Each structure stands twice: as C-alpha cells, then as structure tokens.
Amino acid sequence: MSEAPEDMTALEDEQLKIKYGIIIAKLRAAVAKNKARFPQLNLISVYLDRTGAEADAAGGHLQRLEDLCAYLARLGSSCYVTRHLHHNLCADVEAARSNSVFFNTRKNYISLPK
C-alpha cells in the first residue's frame, strides 16, 4: 500500500510538468507576438534561454515558475505590459500549484488592441 502515495506523487509531478510546458509556451507566444511593439519583452526571452526553462529537469517545475514570477515582478516595475504579463502568468502558476483550471485560457498572456 505504500506505493499508492508514490504513484499519486508521480502523477501529480507529471501533471505539473505538463502545465509547466503550457505556461512556458504561452509566455513565449506572448513575447514573440508583442516584442516588436514592446522591446523590453526581449528580456524575458533572454531569461528563459539562460535558465533553460524548457529543460526537462527532474522536478522543480513549480520553483522555476515561482522564480519566473519573481523575475517578471522586477521587470514590471518599469513597464505596464510586463506587469500585465506578470499578473496573468502568476494566476496560471497559482492554478498549477492548486491543481485547478488555468486562469488564462488564451494561447498567450497578452491581448492588446491592434
């Protein structure tokens, strides 16, 4: 019977890994779509590349997302778009943490009028 909690933990870890991938993909899509209009978003791409955000590390996905939220909070102090991005990202991170439905159901975290 001691195997059941381990299996549950493995399942939860796998679900978090999947959500992590979705969150990173949505963040990259938001940056790619809006970086011409808001060049400061390029800093997010640099951060993701440097930290190896898509690397398949064993566990630690939630910590990586929390670190990313903290980084965006610092960037958001000087840019409204980054604050907006930070808000939507953190809402999804909280949803991943609590195993609930994502806050943002769009394919990226920024939707601006054209």
Secondary structure in CASP SS format (residue, H / E / C, confidence):
PFRMAT SS
TARGET T0000
AUTHOR 0000-0000-0000
METHOD secondary structure of the structure
MODEL  1
M C 1.00
S C 1.00
E H 1.00
A H 1.00
P H 1.00
E H 1.00
D H 1.00
M H 1.00
T H 1.00
A H 1.00
L H 1.00
E H 1.00
D H 1.00
E H 1.00
Q H 1.00
L H 1.00
K H 1.00
I H 1.00
K H 1.00
Y H 1.00
G H 1.00
I H 1.00
I H 1.00
I H 1.00
A H 1.00
K H 1.00
L H 1.00
R H 1.00
A H 1.00
A H 1.00
V H 1.00
A H 1.00
K H 1.00
N H 1.00
K C 1.00
A C 1.00
R C 1.00
F C 1.00
P H 1.00
Q H 1.00
L H 1.00
N H 1.00
L H 1.00
I H 1.00
S H 1.00
V H 1.00
Y H 1.00
L H 1.00
D H 1.00
R H 1.00
T H 1.00
G C 1.00
A C 1.00
E C 1.00
A C 1.00
D C 1.00
A C 1.00
A C 1.00
G C 1.00
G C 1.00
H H 1.00
L H 1.00
Q H 1.00
R H 1.00
L H 1.00
E H 1.00
D H 1.00
L H 1.00
C H 1.00
A H 1.00
Y H 1.00
L H 1.00
A H 1.00
R H 1.00
L H 1.00
G H 1.00
S H 1.00
S H 1.00
C C 1.00
Y H 1.00
V H 1.00
T H 1.00
R H 1.00
H H 1.00
L H 1.00
H H 1.00
H H 1.00
N H 1.00
L H 1.00
C H 1.00
A H 1.00
D H 1.00
V H 1.00
E H 1.00
A H 1.00
A H 1.00
R H 1.00
S C 1.00
N C 1.00
S C 1.00
V C 1.00
F C 1.00
F C 1.00
N C 1.00
T C 1.00
R C 1.00
K C 1.00
N C 1.00
Y C 1.00
I C 1.00
S C 1.00
L C 1.00
P C 1.00
K C 1.00
END
